[in-house]
Structure formats: C-alpha cells, structure tokens
C-alpha cells in the first residue's frame, strides 16, 4: 500500500508569468517516451510482478523504493505544468466571457491543456500524444528488467537535458534540475544492481550523455546537500536496498564525493504551491463564493 504526504519532493519557484508553451515542453517529462509516467509504470509493475521477492529482497527493495519516488516525480512535473499553465487571460472574478479573454490560446501549442483540462497536466507528451502501456516493460527476468531500467534512466537524462535547454522560466528549470540529480541516482542504482548480479562494471557508462551536472546551475543545491548520494525508501520496509546502494560504494566521478546511503522515509521536500482560481476558465467555478463558503464550513468542522 502507499502513503501520501501533502508536500512536493522539491520546492518550486513561482513562474515569472503564465507560459503555456513552456508547460507544453515540460509535458514531455511527464508523458513522453522517457517521462515520469514511463519510469513510474515500469517500476510499479515490475515491483508488483517481481518473482522470488523474499530470495531476491535487495533487488526487489531497490525497485520498490525507486517506484515510490517516481510517484512523487509525476506529482512534481504535473505541478510544474499546472503552475506554468496558470493563465493566460484575466483571473479576476466576473470576467466578461463575451470579450474572448482567452483569444491568445489560439496560438498555444497545447491548447487542449486549457480547453479540456483547465490548464492542468495530463499523461501526454509535448505534442498531446497520450502516454500508453506500450512504454512499460516487465519481463519477469531480473537481468532484462534491470537493464531496461538502466536504459530508461539514461534516456530520461537525455530527455531532461533537452527540455532544460528549451526553457528559461525558473519553474520548469527547477523541475529539470531536481529530476536530473534524482534520475542520476536511479541510473547509478540500476548500474550497481547489474554489476552485483553480473560482475559487469556498467556504472562506468555514467553519466550518459556525458555531461556533468556541475554545468546545470539548478542542480547545485541538490548536489551540495548530498541528494546524489541518497536513495530514499519512502517507507521503513525496504532496508535491504542497502545491499545494492551500499555505504561501500561512492558517488560518481564528477559529482561531489562521498559514500552512498539509504535513507528510510522521504526527503523533506517543499510546500505544494497554491494555484489561484481562473474564473473565466470556470476553475474552480465562475462564481465560486458559495463553494468557498461550503468548503470553509467543512474545514472548520474537521478541526
């Protein structure tokens, strides 16, 4: 089972202005071939389908822990998309809908994000192609699945770097910076798992592509706090992951040095930002005063 925490894995800065085209680029990190929906789907079903869980506990615990983190990555990217989409148009109450307040949406690449989804994120890529189960690999063979996961994380790194290079807004760049650091952890973890199973030093292929994260300003605070050396279990139930992500191993060359560590539980994270209502888009409603009053009464009753 899973436990939800009402925080993001990383603090996201507010956008300088609504930027739906930047949100469209960020959608690639959610529903693209190497996006967070793909990493989540792969590790989730691999963990559900894992054979000989008790006999292969360190590897099962590793996949399960990374799967739990990917749930938060889906939430993080979705929040970034929604923040960048928070507009365009006049957010004031009682906006005159007859004056085409969203006329500019005709020129937005993913107009459907507004027209159908009210500016929210959806499991699709940057061209509105739906994410689908064809992007999930779960063979039942531990070597093949781990090798696929290593490929998936390396592809995701390439993915994030390309999206990062298209963005100027601090919100999208922060999403990319955090995920680049955490994605490197996952690629490193799968490389170590394969090394322990096969003897092949596959971690020598990292980083792929060959660019150190010291080139990315948004990665620096996460590197300095040691996030690149930590594997979070998001639970108390998967300490066996330390058999793979062990203190005997060290950070990758090019990253700040130090031993690897498994951390029971989740990162401290940051507050989930408040998305203001957009009444011309009927989100949450055109005249929300009544539902605000109802929600206020229910909130007081719950205390």
C-alpha positions in Angstrom: 0.0 0.0 0.0 1.0 3.6 -0.3 1.0 6.7 1.9 0.6 10.2 0.6 2.3 13.2 2.0 1.0 16.7 1.2 4.3 18.1 0.1 6.3 18.1 -3.1 9.7 16.4 -3.2 11.3 19.8 -4.1 10.3 23.4 -3.7 9.3 25.1 -6.9 9.7 28.8 -7.5 6.7 30.7 -8.9 6.7 31.4 -12.6 7.6 34.9 -13.7 4.4 34.8 -15.8 2.0 32.3 -17.3 3.9 30.4 -20.1 1.7 27.6 -21.6 4.3 26.9 -24.3 6.9 26.2 -21.6 4.3 24.0 -19.9 3.9 22.1 -23.2 7.7 21.4 -23.2 7.5 20.2 -19.6 4.7 17.8 -20.6 7.4 15.7 -22.4 8.9 14.9 -19.0 5.5 13.7 -17.8 4.1 11.7 -20.7 7.0 11.3 -23.2 8.7 8.1 -24.0 11.2 8.6 -21.2 9.0 10.6 -19.0 7.9 10.1 -15.4 4.8 8.2 -16.4 7.1 5.7 -18.1 9.5 5.3 -15.2 6.6 5.0 -12.8 4.8 2.5 -14.9 7.9 0.3 -15.4 9.0 0.2 -11.8 5.5 -0.1 -10.4 4.5 -3.2 -12.4 8.0 -4.7 -12.1 7.6 -4.5 -8.3 4.1 -5.9 -8.4 5.2 -8.8 -10.7 8.6 -9.4 -9.1 9.4 -13.2 -8.8 11.1 -14.6 -5.6 10.7 -11.4 -3.7 12.0 -12.9 -0.5 15.0 -14.6 -2.1 15.9 -11.5 -4.1 15.0 -9.0 -1.5 17.7 -6.4 -2.1 16.8 -6.0 -5.7 13.0 -6.1 -5.0 13.5 -3.4 -2.3 15.5 -1.3 -4.8 12.9 -1.4 -7.5 10.1 -0.8 -4.9 11.8 2.2 -3.4 12.5 3.9 -6.7 8.9 3.2 -7.8 7.6 5.1 -4.7 9.9 8.0 -5.6 8.5 8.1 -9.1 5.0 8.7 -7.8 6.4 12.0 -6.4 8.1 12.8 -9.6 4.8 12.5 -11.5 3.3 14.9 -9.0 6.3 17.3 -9.2 6.2 17.6 -13.0 2.4 17.8 -13.0 2.6 20.7 -10.5 5.2 22.5 -12.7 3.0 22.1 -15.7 0.0 23.5 -13.9 1.9 26.4 -12.5 3.2 27.4 -15.9 -0.3 27.0 -17.4 -1.9 29.1 -14.6 -3.4 31.5 -17.2 -3.5 33.1 -19.7 -6.3 35.5 -19.5 -7.9 37.7 -16.8 -8.1 35.8 -13.5 -10.4 38.4 -11.8 -13.9 37.4 -10.8 -16.8 38.1 -13.1 -14.5 38.4 -16.2 -16.6 39.2 -19.3 -16.5 35.9 -21.2 -18.1 37.6 -24.3 -14.9 39.5 -24.9 -12.8 36.4 -25.7 -10.5 36.6 -22.7 -8.5 33.6 -23.9 -8.1 34.7 -27.5 -4.3 34.2 -27.3 -4.9 30.5 -26.7 -5.3 30.1 -30.5 -1.5 30.3 -30.8 -0.6 28.0 -27.9 0.9 24.6 -28.9 -1.2 22.6 -26.5 -4.4 24.5 -26.4 -6.2 21.3 -25.3 -4.4 21.7 -21.9 -6.6 24.7 -21.4 -9.7 23.8 -23.4 -10.2 20.3 -21.9 -8.1 20.3 -18.8 -8.4 23.8 -17.4 -4.6 24.3 -17.6 -3.8 21.2 -15.7 -1.3 18.4 -16.6 -2.3 15.2 -18.3 -0.4 11.9 -19.1 0.6 13.0 -22.6 3.8 14.3 -24.3 4.6 17.7 -25.6 2.5 17.1 -28.8 -0.6 15.8 -26.9 0.1 12.1 -27.8 -1.2 10.0 -24.9 1.1 8.0 -22.7 0.3 4.3 -23.0 1.1 0.9 -21.7 3.4 0.1 -24.7 6.0 2.2 -22.8 6.1 -0.4 -19.9 8.5 -3.3 -19.9 8.1 -6.1 -17.3 9.5 -9.4 -18.5 9.9 -11.2 -15.2 13.6 -11.7 -15.9 15.5 -9.6 -13.4 18.6 -9.0 -15.7 16.5 -7.8 -18.6 14.2 -5.7 -16.5 17.2 -4.0 -14.7 19.0 -3.5 -18.0 15.8 -1.9 -19.4 15.6 0.3 -16.3 19.2 1.5 -16.8 18.4 2.4 -20.4 15.2 4.1 -19.4 17.0 6.3 -16.8 19.8 7.2 -19.3 17.2 8.1 -21.9 15.3 10.2 -19.3 18.5 12.1 -18.6 18.9 12.9 -22.2 15.2 13.9 -22.2 15.5 16.3 -19.3 18.6 17.9 -20.7 16.9 18.6 -24.0 13.8 20.0 -22.3 16.0 22.1 -19.9 17.7 23.7 -22.9 14.3 24.9 -24.2 13.3 26.6 -21.0 14.0 30.0 -19.5 11.3 30.1 -16.8 12.7 29.2 -13.3 9.8 26.8 -12.5 10.5 24.5 -15.4 14.2 24.7 -15.0 13.9 23.8 -11.3 11.9 20.8 -12.2 14.6 19.7 -14.6 17.4 20.4 -12.2 15.9 18.3 -9.4 15.0 15.4 -11.7 18.4 15.4 -13.3 20.0 14.8 -9.9 17.5 12.2 -8.8 17.5 10.5 -12.2 21.3 10.1 -11.9 20.7 8.3 -8.6 18.3 5.8 -10.2 20.7 5.2 -13.2 23.5 4.6 -10.8 21.4 2.3 -8.6 20.4 0.1 -11.5 24.0 0.1 -12.8 25.2 -1.2 -9.3 22.4 -3.8 -9.2 23.5 -5.1 -12.6 27.2 -5.1 -11.5 26.4 -7.1 -8.4 24.4 -9.6 -10.5 26.7 -10.0 -13.5 30.1 -8.6 -12.5 30.0 -6.0 -15.4 31.0 -2.5 -14.2 28.1 -0.9 -16.1 28.3 2.2 -13.8 31.4 3.2 -15.9 28.9 4.2 -18.6 27.6 7.0 -16.5 26.9 9.9 -16.9 25.1 9.3 -20.2 25.0 11.6 -22.0 28.5 12.6 -20.9 27.8 16.0 -19.3 28.4 16.5 -15.5 25.7 18.2 -13.5 28.0 21.0 -12.4 27.1 22.5 -15.8 23.5 22.9 -14.6 23.0 25.7 -12.0 19.7 24.4 -10.8 21.3 21.1 -9.8 23.9 22.7 -7.5 22.0 22.9 -4.2 20.8 19.3 -4.5 24.4 18.1 -5.2 25.8 20.1 -2.2 23.2 18.7 0.2 24.2 15.2 -1.0 20.9 14.2 -2.8 23.0 12.5 -5.4 24.3 10.0 -2.8 20.9 9.2 -1.1 18.4 6.5 -2.0 15.1 7.1 -0.3 12.9 4.1 0.6 9.7 6.2 1.3 9.0 3.5 3.9 10.5 1.6 6.8 10.0 -1.7 4.9 12.8 -1.7 2.3 16.1 -1.5 4.3 17.5 -4.4 2.1 18.1 -1.9 -0.7 21.3 -1.1 1.2 22.6 -4.4 -0.2 22.8 -2.7 -3.6 23.1 1.0 -2.7 25.6 0.3 0.0 27.9 2.5 2.0 30.9 0.7 0.4 30.0 2.5 -2.8 30.8 6.1 -3.6 29.4 9.0 -5.7 30.1 9.0 -9.4 33.2 10.8 -10.6 32.4 14.5 -11.4 29.8 14.7 -8.6 30.7 15.9 -5.0 32.4 12.9 -3.3 31.1 10.8 -0.5 29.6 7.4 0.3 26.2 6.3 -0.8 23.5 5.9 1.9 20.0 4.6 2.1 17.5 6.9 3.9 14.4 5.4 5.4 11.4 7.6 4.6 11.1 10.6 2.2 13.0 13.8 1.6 11.9 16.9 3.4 10.6 18.4 0.2 8.7 21.6 -0.1 5.2 23.1 0.1 2.7 22.4 -2.7 2.1 25.8 -4.3 -1.4 27.3 -4.3 -2.9 27.6 -7.8 -5.1 30.7 -8.0 -8.6 30.3 -9.4 -9.2 31.3 -13.0 -12.8 32.3 -13.2 -13.1 32.9 -16.9 -12.0 29.3 -17.3 -14.5 28.2 -14.7 -11.8 26.8 -12.5 -12.9 26.1 -9.8 -16.1 27.9 -10.9 -17.3 31.2 -12.5 -18.8 32.4 -9.2 -17.0 30.3 -6.6 -18.2 32.3 -3.5 -20.8 29.7 -2.5 -18.4 26.7 -2.8 -15.7 28.6 -0.9 -18.2 29.2 1.9 -19.2 25.5 2.0 -15.5 24.4 2.0 -14.8 26.8 4.8 -17.6 25.4 7.0 -16.4 21.8 6.3 -12.8 22.8 7.1 -13.9 24.2 10.5 -16.0 21.1 11.2 -13.0 18.9 10.6 -10.9 20.6 13.2 
